Amino acid sequence: MGQAKVYVIHENAAWVEPLRDAFAARELPFEEWFLDQGTLNLAEAPPEGVFYNRMSASSHTRDHRYAAEYTGCVLAWLERHQRRVVNSGRALQLEISKVAQYSALEAHGIRTPRTVVAVGGSHIIEAARGFDGPFITKHNRAGKGLGVRLFFSLEGLADYVDGPDFEPPVDGVTLVQQYIQAPEPFITRVEFVGGRLVYAVRVDTSEGFELCPADACRIADNSCPVDAKPPNLFTVLPDFRHPLVDRYAAFLAANDIEVAGVEFIVDAAGEAYTYDINTNTNYNPAAEAEAGLAGRGMGAIADFLCAELARETGVALPCAEAAE
């Protein structure tokens, strides 16, 4: 039998690069399972180790249409054999369905924006009739804020739905949602690893809704002067305090989610609305460095996985001892 290791399940090599560096710095044995396609023999047993699921809801935007479905099969197989899975099949279910997210959040008493589910163009328009004021549409399964659009009228929505720019959701499910107007253009993302708060991030939304923090998601701003430093939209809040933190921790534990970023927005009346859970969370290196926490996010994941591998195998690992 080979050496037990950490297995990283994913479909985007660029997003794993910082994690590779964190593993290498800790000399942690690992292997990547790139699950965009493949075969799975259910008669065989999985290898020993710790399996970290980083499958993304946006995998279909990278031509990996069935990566999430394939990962669901693999996670079911791993759990059948009682392997240690970080971010289990339940986490994947919430990652790829905002309807599942909102239902679970509301069941825990965590407020979400008013949302109506629609399948079919005419039903999207009908769903919007019940909203007073601006509303947004989003895909049930998207990631990175893709497909999010703001509307101020039914006519504008109808032109979009019936026009050439309409983006059909990969699962056919569109959400029509209450638009939360914040006094300032930012949202807060709260990062957890191993069920514990790492830090929060203030995210500037003045440039739009695509909020992926990874360097690989950033698009060059061609309007910037050549010598200018583009502004970072992400600000790390190391000592973040909010009543939602403990409620999020309890929610994640109840849903078998150990690594996640949870996003919320606060309206002018001070009411907080939680609207997204990211179970393949990325971190912004520039923001971490500016806060004096370079490598903190991926380092916390590497330390957590190292400690879990030591616990599962009974083998002493220096990085696990340092993580305690």
N, C-alpha and C positions, 0 to 999 in steps of 0.2 A: 504494500500500500504506500502511495506517495505521501509527501509532506502535506499536512493540512494547511490551507491557506485561505485568504479572503478572496471571494469571487465577486467581481463587480459586474452587474448586469446592466447593460446600457445599449444605446444605438447612436451615440454622438461622441466621437473620439475627442473632439476639441474641448468638450465640457469636462472630460476626464483628465486632461493634461495636468491641471493643478493638483489633482488627487494623486496621480502617479508620482509627482514630485514629493508630496507629503509622505507617501509610502516609502519612497526611496530614502528619504532622510531618516526614517525610522527602521529601515531594513526589514520592512514588513513583507512577508511573502504574499503575493497576490497574482490573480489571473483575471483577465477580462473575458466576459462572455458578451459578444456583440450579437444581439438577438434581433436582427432585422428579418432573418429567415433561417431555415434549417430543419433538422429532424430531431425527434425526441422519442427514444425507445422507453416506453413505460415499464417494460419488464426489467430494465436495469436500475440499479440503485445509484443515486448521486454520489459524488465524492464527499469526503468529510471536509468540514470547514465552515466558514461563515459567509453567507450570501447576502450581498448588499444590492438591493433593487433600486436602480436609478432610471428606470424607464420613464419616458416623457410623454405627456399628452400631445406635444407638438411633433411627435416622431413622423407623422404622415406628411408634414411639410418638408421633410428631408428625403422623400421618396421611400420611406419605410412604412408603407401603409398598414401592414399587419404586425408590426413589431410589438405593439401593446398586447394584441391578442395572443401572439406567440409567447410573450413573457407571462401572460396569465396562465398558460398551459404549464410552463416551466415552474412557476411558483407553486401551482397546485401539486406538481410532482415532488418538489422539494419539501413541501409541508406534509405531504403524504408520508414521506420518509423521515419526518421529524427533524429535518435539518434546521439549523439556526438561520432564520431569514430576517434581515433588517429591512423594514418596510415591506410588509407581507402582501398577500393577495388583496386584503382589505384596503391597504394603502393604495395599491394600483387601481382598485375600483373607484376610489375617491379622486385619484389623480386624473382619470380620464372622463369624469362626469361631474360637472358643476351641480347638476340636479342632486346627485348623491351627496356632494359636499354640503349643499345648503340644507338638505333634509337632515343630515347628521348634526350639523351645527345648531339648527333650530331645536333639535331634540335635546341638546345640551343647554338650551336657554341662551345661545349666542345669536345675537341679532344679525340677520342678513338683509340685503335690499329686497324689496318686494319684486317678485319675479313671476312671469308667466311663460310657460313652455309652449312652443309652437312647432309643428311639423307641416311644411307646405307653405308656399308663398302667401296665399290668401289668408291662411290662419295666422301668419306673422302679423299681417296688417290688422286683423281682427283682434289679436291679443293686445295691440297697442292702443286700441280704442278706450281701454279702461284707465289710461294714465293721464293725469292732469300735469301739464308742463312737460319739460324735456324728459326724454327716456333714451336708453341705449339698447342696442342689440349686441349679442355676443354668441359665440358658439358654445355649445355644451361641452365639447371636447376641442380644446384649442391649444393653450399654452402661450406664454409671452405676450398676452393681450391681443393676439391676432384675431381679426374679425370684429373687434370692438368698434362700434360706430355710434355717434351721438346724433339724435334727431330732435327737432323742435316742433315738428308737425307730422300729421298722418300723411300729408301730401308728399313730404320729403321722403318718408319711409317707403311709400308706394312707388315713387320714382326709382328708388334704389332697388327694391325687391324685383321690380319689373324691368330693370335696366341691365346693361352689360357689365356693370361693376359688382353685381351681387356675388357674394362669396358663399356658396353653399357649404354648410357644415359637413364634415366628413362622416358624421353619424346621422345627418339629416335633422338634428335637433337644434333649433334656434331659441335663445332666451331673450325675451323682451323684459327689460329691467328698469326699475326706478333709477333715475340719475341722481346721485348724491353730490350736491354742490358744496365743496369744501371752501371755507373762507380763504385759504391759501392753497395753491396748486401742488399739493403733495399727499402721498399716502405713507403709511408705515408698514414695514414688513418685519415680522418678529421671527428670528431664527432659533430653531431648537436642534440640538444633537443629543441623542441618548435620552430624550425627554426633558432635557435641561435647557434653559435659556442661554444662548451664546452671546447675542447682542441683538439690537434692533437696527433697522436702517430706515432713514427718511429718504423717500424717493420723490424727486421732482417730476411732476407729471405735466409740466407746461409744454413739453414737446410731444406729448401724445401718450398712448396707452401701452406701447410695447416696452415692458419693464424688465426684461431679462437682464440680470446684473452681470452676467459673464462677459469677459472681454470678447469672446467669440461672437457675441450678439451685437456688438457695437458697430455702427455704421459711420464712416468718416463724414464729417460735416464739411462739405465743399465750400461753404460760405465763410469759413474761418480764414483769417490771414495765415500765411505759410508758417510764420514763427509763433503764432498764438497757441496757447495750450487750451484744448477744448474743455469746456466745463464738465465736471463730473456730476451726474445727476443723483449720485448716491452718497449719503452721509451716514457713517456708522455712529450709533448712539450706544456707547459701551455700558452705561449705567442706567439703562432704560427701566422705568417703573410705570406700570399701568395695571388696573384691576383685571384686564383681559389676560395678562400673562399666566396667572394661575389657572384660569378657566381654559385657556388654550392647552396648557400642559395636561390637564385632566382629560380634555377632549382627545388629544393625540394618543394618550395612553389607552383610552377606551376603544380607540379604533386601530390599535396596533401600528401606529406610525411613530417612528423613532427619530427620523431626520426629516425636517420640514421647515418651510418658510410660510408663515400665515400673514395675509395682508388685510389691513382694514383702513377705512377712511372715516373721518369725523366731520359731521356737517356743522352748519352755523349755530345750531342749538346745542352742540356738544355731544350729540349722539354718535356712537361708534357703530359702524356697519362692517362686518367681516364678509369679504367677497371672494377670496381665493385661498386655496391651500396648494402649495407646491411641494411635492414629495421627492423631487429630484433637484433639490435646491442648489443654486450656484451662488457664488460670492464675488463681489467686486474687489479686485486686488488693489486698485488705486484708493478706494475708500478705506479699505483696511489699513493700508500703509499710512494714509493721512491721519488715521486715528491712533497710530502707533501699535496696530494689531496685525501686522503683515502676516498673511498665511493663517490667520486665526480660524477661519471657518473650516477650510479643508483639513487643517491640522487637528481641529476638534473631532472631525469625522474619523481621521486616521487613528487618533488615540482611542476613540470609542471602539472602533472595529478591532484594533489590536488587543484591547482589554477583553473583548468578547471572544476573540480567537483563543487567547490564553485560557479563558474560563471554559470554553468548549473542549479544548484539547488537553488541559492540565499541564501544558508546557509553558515554562516561565519565559516570558518575552520582555526584554528591557523596556520596550515602548509601553507595554501594558503596566509595568511597575511605575513608570513615570506618569501615566495617566491617572493613577489612583489618587 
